[in-house]
């Protein structure tokens, strides 16, 4: 049985061929992360030959991830400098904190309401 990056690359390249076959003559842009099968030179060359534009997501960018921003707030208010009897007590308090936020407050704390988001 074949395994490893070569198989993933072959599967991705098969997907590219199927995508082009399914949309002949149409522009195709594909948003991707930087997985090895996506960035492999043969995969990139195939996408170019099939006239498929590869659009790369930024590497992890916590400023653009609302959940990371909300997590930062939760850690500062709930987790920092507090001792808990067990993980369940900690999780319960964290859940209560999140549930106590209004929708607007949650969006603000997540950074989503920022003009620079």
N, C-alpha and C positions, 0 to 999 in steps of 0.2 A: 504494500500500500504506500503510495506517495505521500509525503508529508513535508512540512517546512515552508520556507519563504517562496521557493520555486512554485509550489502548488498554489499559494495565494496569488502570486504574480500571474500565473496562468489563468486562474479564475477571474481576476480583474481584467485581464486582457480579453478573455472571452466575453465578459460583460461589455467592454468597450465595443467589440465587434457586433454584439447583439443590439446594443444601443443604436449604433449607426445603421444597422440593417432595419431597425424598427422605425427610424426617422430619416429616410433617404432624402437628401437634398435640403434638409432643414438645418439651421444653425443649432449647435448643441454646446452648451456650457455646463460643465460638471463641477460642483463645489466639493472639494476633497480635503481631508486632513492629510497629514504628512506620513501616513503609514508607508512602510517600505515597499509594498506592492504598488502603491500609487506613484512613488518617487523614483522607482527603478527606471534606469535609462531606456530599457526596451518598452516599458509601459508608456513612458512619455513620447517615445518615438512613434509608437503605434497610434496614440491619441492624435498626434500631429498629422500622421499619414491619413487618418480617418476624418480629419478636420473637426476634431472635438477639442474645444477650448477647456483646459484644466484651470480652475480657479482655486487658489490655495487659501484655506482658512489660516488665520494668524496662529502662530504657536500660542500655547496657553497664555492668555492675557487677562489676568484676574480683574483688571479695571473694567473690562467689558462683560464680565460675568456677574450678573446681579446676585446669584446665589453665593458667590465668594464674598461679595461685599456684605450681604446679610449675615453670613457666617462670621465675618470679622466682628460685626457688632455684637452678635450673640456671645462670642468668646469673651469680648471685653466686658460685657455686662453680667454674664452668667458663669463663665468658666474660670475667669482670672481671679486668683487669690481666694477661691472658695474651696472648701473640702466637703466631700460628700461621703455618705456611708457606703454607697455602692453606685454602680453605673445606672441602675434603674432610677434612683433618686435624681441623679444628674440629668438623665434623659427627660424625666417628667418635668423638671424645672425648665429645661430648655424648650420643651414643647409648650408649656404654659406661657413662656415669654413670647414665642412666635405667635401663638393664638391670641395673645393680648394686644397685638399690634393691629391698628386699623389698616385698611387697604392702602390708604395714602401713606401712612407711616412706614409700612413695609416697603412700599416702592421707594420712598425717600431713603430709608436705611440701606436699601439694596443699590442705591445710586442711580436708579432708573429715571428719576425725576430731575437729575442734574442736567444743566444745559450742555455739558460736555460729554454726556453719555452717548 
